Amino acid sequence: RGVLDVRELPMPEPGPYDALCRTTFGAICAGTDTHVIDGTFGPDRYPAIIGHETIGEVIVVGSAVTAYAPGDLVTRVAVPPSPNGEYELAWGGMAEYAVARDHRALARDGHAESSWRAARVNQVIRTRRLPARQMPIFITWRETYSYTRRLGVVPGCRVLISGSGANGLAIAAMARLLGAAEVALVGSPHRLSEAGRAGASVAVSYTQEAAVGDLVDEWRASVDILVDATGIRHSLDRLLPAIANDGIVGVYGLDDAGKYAIDPTRAPSFRFLDPGYEEAEAHDAIEQAIDDGLLDAGIWIDEDSTFGWGTIRDAYGAARDRSLIKPVIDLRSPL
């Protein structure tokens, strides 16, 4: 806890329903990975293998596997649980080798849903319009598409977002993809351009009180969906007057998980909704959006900044100080 280290572990031993993968690239989720390192979110015991935004190339398939073939690129691959308690999993994707479970084969063969439901995150990427180093953004896009749709974003609605990190920008993009008529975002002064590229029709710096106040006055009682993508307690208070009567408020961020607070007196009436998300239900829609040229991974992933195992601490530093939206690690690089 509190220490980021690279360690040698045995090669994963895949079972009959598993595909052994050589990982390609992994992206850092500042909203979860850094909290896991700090011990404020995630496993109760350490050491733990972090990372849930990894892509793996299938190299060997188990005897019962039918969904994967060698050469397939699969999302959310991870190291299997430790058989002897040597390590915990905080998703377990940041490794040289990992496995993907064939959830379809497990369901087909009558195994309990509890044994395969979580493995639905392992989906084959068919599109080739996304460069390999940008493929980890699939995970962020799937999560936020599912969340935004479940939250109730529909064609013609008005959406207001607090936060301009990877998730805030992605929620803006997914709201547009789902047909929102207008999307406003209050975020970092350094991310206003990216917010516009992602789909925000209005982007305001959270440091500019007057500009935020003007936005709230202009959009007063007209916002259908208000989302906090930071999870910082009370960060929505000044935006609540913009919510329409019986509008929906959602919190996606984790910064103050367990102690989040909001002042309900700032709005006459709203509904708080925590719909969760299901990545598998969004996979096909995201692939189609990529093929249609509707999503630009370059907003999130800097083409000139790829890290390796030797510079992994720099990558997590860039996630912490927000100098990069989504740092990417080449997991094929030398140790």
Steps between C-alpha positions, in 0.01 A plus 500: 500500500637838401777340290498431126734217409568257214535136603561166333211252521450152355343469158119475527364149468183519289220249547292330228274805466785753496711658229858591588581849372811707456396845611560784257408835653344611827358838595495653846168586661576795727163457666575151632866397459642789700247440779598132508867593533417739783286240675181709493316272261525136398645192671536447873841333460815580307693446279237535231522503122335810361356585160164444334558672165720243329491331162640152436586307185395137519788256461356169633140390555368239743330181386147635561553846352300591189470881526870579455769404254874571490557854379174640640524821700292477817399767751547497877736202520638437847723280710304212663457503880804381692464132594713547812407852608824648372316805367157659481331632189405862455374385158844357420558621146846658521707193419690353208265202473136466599191296419159553345212271603257365244178596677289381208644149517454488876134601466450256212637213705267571791740660747356729766466862396720600793791325327477697176301822539801712597689368196258674264750787503722277282382595152678466165581826324403462136549855377838591358436872484656545844882480528620231742642748752163679519290188550494522882264798464238240405451430871433864596266542205303184577464585869383855438271411208319243713484735800382800298231299322376347826497844660235600249673704232271499197478701177420864559593515869730748670804372697730682743826335617736591783853377431729488199711192569485196275154404628351848485613540140372152417158569654479812283587294192250227588224752570550637149513150357166427668344810347519766771409836350737699720787402729672742737812415701661676796859390535869580499608813312756278326236261364245736341624433148481123552150542643387672183658232283333230708154648446438778750317792341602715799815455712574717803795502741406402854736774624295776338218556747333768289500282187361204692233725648408630156468144370277400789282810449469435126417131549296547819235231556558353154762223542358150463814313612766635739812284547791535739794323337739590785326363808618799705253575778285811454647562153149491352346749742556809288367320190181365657287808418540403133318169546149477361212404727529124555826492304760229564826535693774238477847468656760309299824604671666341803708772665282522812343155480325414825481862616342671203259781581260724313275788614151407378361841595676649197237355265122472535475135398730238348556126495833345596578195287786251528439275198841333481626377166556179308787513253384204294171668412688794350772318305323475163377860516852628563643292215235642268574856613872446434430357155272797427775744599299645790761457774851647503738312732758774453304721740586262784829340394802708403661344194847610612490368857529125542667359811668167565569283803812703573306828511179373656537727803516797264178381341318491832650837587350643182163357602525657845604846387252493210770588248358221283135400480564131442863381530566178306759234582653270240479170687722330240794726587812360671490468876 
